[in-house]
Amino acid sequence: GKAAPGAEVGVLICDVGDEGSLAAMAKQTRLVLSCVGPYRFFGEPVVKACVENGASCIDISGEPQFLEGMYLKYNEKAAEKGVYIIGSCGFDSIPADMGVLYTRDKLKGTLTAVESFLSVKSGPEGTCVHDGTWKSAIYGLSDQRNLKKLRKQIGYTPVPVIGAKLKRRGLVFYSQEFREYSIPFMGSDVSVVKRSQRYLHTQLQETPVQYAAYANVGGLGTVVKLMFAGLLFLLLVKFSFGRKLLVKYPEFFSAGRFTKKGPTQKQLDETSFTMTFFGEGYSEGQDPQKGKPNVKICTQVKGPEPGYIATPIAMVQAGVALLEEAACLPAQGGVYSPGAAFSKTKLIDRLNKHGLEFSVITKPEV
């Protein structure tokens, strides 16, 4: 039952260290799906080849520094060439970015704030991820200072706060909705959603939505283990020898969550995720700048195992939307987040048909 390319599908060998091979690849296609993480080390040559040779590019990066660095370096060139460079089109951050847009579109009124909660369920064997993602986290956290410098260089316009300001939760808190402990989600979702909301506000004059992302982690025992592991991780990433240890022994330092082998087929089959969105806003006819929010909505995005099943589904459907709905993309090429690129397409409908289910849990009620 495994998908396999037919005889008519060829294999083209190219190397991120060989500009000529990347150029030859980009010249033969309209769209490249780039899976060369960690992207901070291997991603840019692919983007450069695509922009210079007139091919669009989609990746599954969850690395804000790479994503925003590509915007700074290639946005204008991509616009000139009329190509689209769209990052974070996997589990990071299609469910979050498109989930916020879905919630907005289902609310009868003006959505002003959303909180998302991620729950991952696994079978008796648990779940694990290949150490490529682990490396991305190590080098990303160790380089936070340069990310701040990069953002200053870009000179982002501030996103205005419309409606009541969304209150941030603590580092660890008990979620009444799920009856378990939750922590801030450490992925790229918040930064990606913010980029989308900034684009939709500045370019399309849409009301920006505030966003916060959290992950459910379970009981108090799990919280204690996570806090200990997190403190050790944050300490080690600050030093060169610590980063080397983390890279060399991912399984030990992540308690088996990240391995050099990656997950087994059984682990993949038994794992799934649910991302729940709690949105609030103002009913039709009410000014979002006055008074408290008076309307709420709850939506969900559900899917199979995030990293190896949901991610390729999201990436491929994003690619199909780019190729088949060109008229619905932003008028000009450039470097975009998923929400900015696909807000006017039928990407959510495509995802629904292929195993990523978007649904309304509660209807808006005043």
Salt bridges, closest charged atoms under 4 A:
GLU19 OE1 - LYS48 NZ 3.80
GLU44 OE2 - LYS73 NZ 2.75
GLU52 OE2 - LYS48 NZ 3.27
GLU68 OE2 - ARG151 NH2 2.81
ASP105 OD1 - ARG104 NE 3.02
GLU115 OE1 - ARG169 NH2 2.82
GLU125 OE2 - LYS266 NZ 3.81
ASP131 OD1 - HIS130 ND1 3.17
ASP131 OD2 - LYS135 NZ 3.98
ASP131 OD2 - LYS260 NZ 3.54
ASP143 OD2 - ARG40 NH1 3.34
GLU177 OE2 - ARG169 NH2 3.91
GLU206 OE1 - ARG104 NH1 2.53
GLU206 OE2 - LYS344 NZ 2.76
GLU324 OE1 - ARG350 NH2 3.63
GLU325 OE2 - ARG350 NE 2.89
